[in-house]
Amino acid sequence: MESFQLNKGFFDLCVNVPEGEIDNLNDILLRLYEMGYRTVALNQTVNESVMDSDKKKKDETKQVTSVVPDPIDAQCPNLRKYDIYALVPIKQDMLEFACQTIKVDLITIKPEISGIKINRKVYRQAIARDLYFEIQYVDLLRPETRVAALHRSYQLQMCRVSMNIIISSGANNRNLIRNPYDIINLGCVLGLKRDKIKSVILNECQLFLLKAKKRIFGKSVFTIEIAKKSDVNEDEEIGKKRRKKSLN
């Protein structure tokens, strides 16, 4: 099993790979680096037949996004070679099935797809299974998808818990990349809680990648900290005080 190291800097976990435009991709990556992003996921949107025939090994952080209409189409034996498996449901029942059953890391709700509603029940089912929802800010930059993207974001915030949400660019052009602090300001517009805004491109992304490893290796990741003797004594004293209060 490969070791997992904590990453520094900001995250952009969805950069769409421009088909046949390597120079454009290099420009995007350079722009991201200049703005302080240090962990980037290159996204490929594919269907099941393409994934089955793709036997090439890739070294970079990889994300695959499946656009599927039915639950049966969401299963694929080759998903372990991708660091992130994102799902774009195009029907409400597909969204509900993904939150309940499918071994997926990330759910991306595209604003141009109608008939999808994120309610509190669906959201809590996803949280219970450590699934994350992704907001792509490129949809907010485009006039034709801006209103729908805001509506989807507000649906998430109506669940009243700003948990398991990350913001990615979804960009395929360097001109669409925005500064991390612009994204933090954007979080206020999207209705994110002020104390949670920075984490959607920082801490939450780090935690998300840790949980994604669980799907790949079938094992969870956790950390162990050795408590100092003074800390142990303080905990014992607190326990004694609580027991005394309960006896009184």
Secondary structure as UniProt FT lines:
FT   STRAND          10..16
FT   TURN            19..20
FT   HELIX           22..34
FT   TURN            35..36
FT   STRAND          37..46
FT   HELIX           48..53
FT   STRAND          62..68
FT   HELIX           71..74
FT   TURN            77..78
FT   HELIX           79..81
FT   STRAND          84..89
FT   HELIX           92..100
FT   STRAND          106..108
FT   TURN            111..112
FT   HELIX           120..128
FT   TURN            129..130
FT   STRAND          132..136
FT   HELIX           138..141
FT   HELIX           143..157
FT   TURN            158..159
FT   STRAND          165..168
FT   HELIX           174..176
FT   HELIX           180..189
FT   TURN            190..191
FT   HELIX           194..196
FT   HELIX           198..201
FT   HELIX           203..217
FT   HELIX           229..247
//
